Amino acid sequence: MKVIYHIKYFSDYIPKLILGALSIFLLSLLILPTPLITRRIIDHTLPQKNLQELVFLIGLVFVLLIVTRLLSYFQGMLFYKINSRVILSIRTDLLKKSIVFL
Protein backbone atom coordinates (compact mmCIF):
# COMPACT_ATOMS: atom_id res chain seq x y z
CA MET A 1 0.00 0.00 0.00
CA LYS A 2 2.78 2.42 0.87
CA VAL A 3 4.58 1.75 -2.42
CA ILE A 4 1.49 2.74 -4.39
CA TYR A 5 1.22 5.90 -2.32
CA HIS A 6 4.78 6.92 -3.19
CA ILE A 7 4.30 6.32 -6.91
CA LYS A 8 2.14 9.45 -7.08
CA TYR A 9 5.28 11.56 -6.74
CA PHE A 10 6.74 10.01 -9.90
CA SER A 11 3.56 9.88 -11.98
CA ASP A 12 4.11 13.39 -13.38
CA TYR A 13 7.56 12.42 -14.62
CA ILE A 14 6.85 9.11 -16.37
CA PRO A 15 7.73 10.41 -19.87
CA LYS A 16 11.00 11.84 -18.56
CA LEU A 17 11.76 8.62 -16.70
CA ILE A 18 11.19 6.64 -19.90
CA LEU A 19 13.51 9.05 -21.72
CA GLY A 20 16.08 8.53 -18.98
CA ALA A 21 15.79 4.76 -19.25
CA LEU A 22 16.23 4.98 -23.02
CA SER A 23 19.31 7.15 -22.56
CA ILE A 24 20.78 4.56 -20.18
CA PHE A 25 20.17 1.86 -22.81
CA LEU A 26 21.66 4.03 -25.56
CA LEU A 27 24.72 4.81 -23.45
CA SER A 28 25.25 1.10 -22.94
CA LEU A 29 25.08 0.53 -26.68
CA LEU A 30 27.48 3.39 -27.41
CA ILE A 31 30.14 1.95 -25.10
CA LEU A 32 30.17 -1.45 -26.83
CA PRO A 33 31.95 -0.57 -30.13
CA THR A 34 35.03 1.01 -28.55
CA PRO A 35 36.78 -2.25 -27.55
CA LEU A 36 35.91 -3.77 -30.93
CA ILE A 37 37.39 -0.79 -32.74
CA THR A 38 40.50 -0.99 -30.56
CA ARG A 39 40.83 -4.68 -31.41
CA ARG A 40 40.51 -3.84 -35.10
CA ILE A 41 43.24 -1.22 -34.79
CA ILE A 42 45.63 -3.54 -32.96
CA ASP A 43 44.99 -6.72 -34.97
CA HIS A 44 44.54 -5.39 -38.51
CA THR A 45 45.22 -1.69 -39.02
CA LEU A 46 48.62 -1.39 -37.31
CA PRO A 47 50.15 -4.59 -38.77
CA GLN A 48 49.02 -3.58 -42.26
CA LYS A 49 50.28 -0.01 -41.66
CA ASN A 50 47.03 1.38 -43.05
CA LEU A 51 47.23 5.02 -42.02
CA GLN A 52 43.93 6.04 -43.61
CA GLU A 53 41.98 3.38 -41.71
CA LEU A 54 43.84 4.23 -38.50
CA VAL A 55 42.84 7.89 -38.73
CA PHE A 56 39.24 6.92 -39.50
CA LEU A 57 38.98 4.49 -36.58
CA ILE A 58 40.59 6.90 -34.12
CA GLY A 59 38.18 9.59 -35.29
CA LEU A 60 35.28 7.18 -34.85
CA VAL A 61 36.38 6.39 -31.28
CA PHE A 62 36.70 10.11 -30.60
CA VAL A 63 33.20 10.83 -31.94
CA LEU A 64 31.76 7.96 -29.88
CA LEU A 65 33.51 9.35 -26.80
CA ILE A 66 32.10 12.85 -27.34
CA VAL A 67 28.55 11.57 -28.00
CA THR A 68 28.74 9.32 -24.94
CA ARG A 69 29.91 12.17 -22.71
CA LEU A 70 27.22 14.55 -23.99
CA LEU A 71 24.47 11.98 -23.58
CA SER A 72 25.75 11.12 -20.11
CA TYR A 73 25.69 14.81 -19.14
CA PHE A 74 22.11 15.30 -20.35
CA GLN A 75 21.04 12.06 -18.67
CA GLY A 76 22.53 13.25 -15.39
CA MET A 77 20.78 16.60 -15.69
CA LEU A 78 17.47 14.91 -16.48
CA PHE A 79 17.63 12.64 -13.45
CA TYR A 80 18.84 15.50 -11.25
CA LYS A 81 15.80 17.61 -12.22
CA ILE A 82 13.41 14.73 -11.64
CA ASN A 83 15.05 13.99 -8.30
CA SER A 84 14.88 17.63 -7.19
CA ARG A 85 11.23 18.02 -8.14
CA VAL A 86 10.17 14.77 -6.47
CA ILE A 87 11.99 15.75 -3.28
CA LEU A 88 10.33 19.17 -3.42
CA SER A 89 6.91 17.52 -3.80
CA ILE A 90 7.57 15.23 -0.84
CA ARG A 91 8.74 18.13 1.32
CA THR A 92 5.73 20.23 0.31
CA ASP A 93 3.33 17.44 1.23
CA LEU A 94 5.12 16.95 4.53
CA LEU A 95 4.91 20.65 5.28
CA LYS A 96 1.20 20.78 4.38
CA LYS A 97 0.48 17.84 6.69
CA SER A 98 2.50 19.32 9.54
CA ILE A 99 0.70 22.67 9.24
CA VAL A 100 -2.67 20.92 9.52
CA PHE A 101 -1.66 19.58 12.94
CA LEU A 102 -0.74 23.00 14.24
Buried (B, 14 or more C-beta within 10 A) or exposed (E): EEEEEEEEBBEEBEEBBEBBEEBBEBBEEBEEEBEEBEEBBEEEBEEEEBEEBBEEBBEBBEEBEEEBEEBBEEBEEBBEEBEEBBEEBEEEEEEEEEEEEE
